[in-house]
């Protein structure tokens, strides 16, 4: 997520969404489901860093 944040912070959500999807699936991951994709893209667009934690 840091790489996407560095590339996309402050950019329009419509630009962040495809880049976020591309980075997320680059290593064979499943696509980000809605509403997470829009929420995360909006947060990055607004300059908020996304931190994912393992839920175990």
Secondary structure, 3 states (H helix, E strand, C coil): CHHHHHHHCCCCHHHHHHHHHHHHHCCCCCCCCCCHHHHHHHHHHCCCCCCCCCCC
